[in-house]
Amino acid sequence: MRRNTIIIFVTIVLMAIPDKAPAQGCCTAGTSSLGGIERSVIPVNNLSVMAGFDYNYLGTAYDARNEIEDPLNRTATVSYYTLQMEYGLSEKVSVLGIINYTFRERNVTYSSPVDNTTQDVTFNGQGFGDLVIIGKYEIVQGNFFSPFTMALGGGVKLPTGDFRRENNGSRLAIDLQPGTGAIDGLFWSYASNNFQSINLSLYGNLLYRYVGTNLEGYKIGDEILFLIGANYRFTDYLSFTLQVRSRFANSDFADGRNLPSTGGTSYDLYPFLNYLEGKFSLRIYTQIPLYRNTRGIQLTVSQVLGVQMQYFFDFNN
């Protein structure tokens, strides 16, 4: 009876007080497995297919820029299985589609105020996420004599994922749902410069996400994802990439107010090891947190491990 009482109490607390839920940093599209967003338009009549796995561990709590002990003793994991496909429609235009299947889990250790006993409670959510479609247009094409490239694009995130999943009869918090239930507008830009004489390329891209409101009146905060990266090719088969990724997110909005403990700023360092052979590529990466500035107390991503495999199909011949 005591165990059931504790579980019911923790469930009520977590579901009824949304400002105690982790922020959306672990759950938004594009914050981890970017893939096709990190490059310009692909060649006409080419198809790129990428499959990836991305594991995120959230074990560090912040209040503004201060690392603290989480008051709810939470940890969380988010795993993505991602499929990305991009097709070159013309010399300057390609279309990218992204879909993922996610596993989300949050663990809470509750201490009873009556007898100092503890109880671990786990909440799980899984399913197909929202579909992302982005059209790209290359406004400056790079070549041997002028290696600078620039592209612009835009698209939508469609609410294909469920946002009303339940666990033990209670609605899961929005950050544990596979989808958001809202249509989002996306603006994308990309630029790069290739230094062929030293096997080095520099690039950057920006993704602005204008988030819609779902049918229940919940709106995740608009966000900007920005990265700069450098890629150095050691041999024909091996290269190393280093990225700095930043995320700027507004607070979530529901019930006529901005929700505390949502939104903020983060910077992360991503090193990649890349293997390339013909039209096939494989890359393995991790994350090193650099900076956190949260709005209120939030559980943040502290470790990322990922792998991506990609193959290009050429239908010109």
C-alpha angles and dihedrals in degrees: 000000000000091000092051091047091054093049092049092048094050091046092053092048095049096043098041098047108054094176088071092059120100117266122259094257093105096046111042123109113257100020094107119008104039100159109150093025088068096064141054128248116316121230120282116274091012123126122204118199119187129181120188145173122208126184120195124188120196111197106134125081125205135190104197103311095337122100109222143170107272108248091216094044091235132171126174142185131203122190124189129198102193134192119190126182127182129180129194108230095179140344091285105025134069135160125222127200125190129188130165142185113220138199113199126184133174124189124200126187110207121196115208113233089210106058104000092247119144132221128194114218123189128198120195134192129174141161145099113319132217121300118245121202121182129178117207130203122189108217095176119035118206123222140166094282097039109029096180117113130186130180138175131197149154143196148144142273108223121208097243093135124084116254099179103067118146134208119204090344096309127106113252119237115263093254090059094051120101091229140021101227092232138104112237129197117223131202119189135185134177138185133176142170124203122211099194096177091065099030091243132131129184123200145163138188140187129207120190116194118199102196123213128214118256126227091270094056097256118138122186112216120269112255144197121211115195131175140175121195145177127207124197120190114213097180138349088276106035135056139160126222129194121191136181110205125192131189127195115187134178122222120275117255129218139140092020096302144082109256118236120231093038130103131021144134131290138175124196137179117225121192117192132193110204131197117193130186120165109306093344125090135177127190135182123195147169138192133245113194113228107172140002130188110169131183101240126332112334139165109235138198109268102169136026129183121180147165130195132189121194136182131186120215116201114206096176093096 
